[in-house]
Amino acid sequence: MTKQLGAGLVLGVIGTVLIAVAVWLTVAYTGAYNVAASDQHADAIRWTLDTTMHRSVERRAGDVELPETFSDELVAQGAGHYAESCVYCHGAPGQDPTEWSRGMRPEPPHLTEAASEWSAEEIYWIVENGIKMSGMPAFGGHHGPEGVTAITAFVTRLPGLSPEDYRALTGGGAAAAGGAAIAPAD
Ligand code: HEC
């Protein structure tokens, strides 16, 4: 009896694995899944990507060590990096993200609002490592720990930052004008 039950269980598991492999290969080979970014993700896919991303970042950001407070100098330095590398996709106070970034799936969120949902350690981790399958690049390689810390310092100040303060921080000059060449500010 127990032996029969054991054999049945093994067969059941093998059968389930075979069906899963068949579904996986069918989806990959037949082109059934629509990869068009002009189409929204199905709710189930969106939920899976979102939940996986949030849990993965939460789990890994615990190893990040940051200073207790960020100096205004560091925030200003980060603002310059932000205007050069991030504003196209994430916008800034008084500056919308570029039109082309609205065609990405997922759409990069406006960080002026979304940044408040993340701790400084989580922001650091995301900027350093990027997010697979989303278009969020890893910046750790070329900005290095100091650059990523400066960007983090600035992003934590984004919620509640006024367009005037943003312009003052970025000098309203070269870096900000670089963004404006693609997406006119205001
Ligand atoms: C080419 C576009 C692109 C650029 C450039 C970019 N990001 Fe992102 N970023 C994304 C996308 C897309 C997501 C959404 C990922 C997701 O939801 O799975 C994202 C997500 C994030 C998040 C998590 C926010 C959330 O709630 O989903 C943070 C924080 C972030 N980016 C910071 C930055 C910073 C800081 C920079 C510049 C150093 C930057 N990003 C540059 C595309 C970009």
Boltz pocket constraint, residues with backbone or C-beta under 6 A from the ligand:
constraints:
  - pocket:
      binder: B
      contacts: [[A, 49], [A, 50], [A, 53], [A, 81], [A, 82], [A, 85], [A, 86], [A, 87], [A, 88], [A, 89], [A, 90], [A, 101], [A, 104], [A, 105], [A, 106], [A, 107], [A, 108], [A, 109], [A, 111], [A, 114], [A, 115], [A, 117], [A, 118], [A, 122], [A, 123], [A, 126], [A, 127], [A, 131], [A, 132], [A, 133], [A, 134], [A, 135], [A, 136], [A, 137], [A, 139], [A, 151], [A, 155]]
      max_distance: 6.0
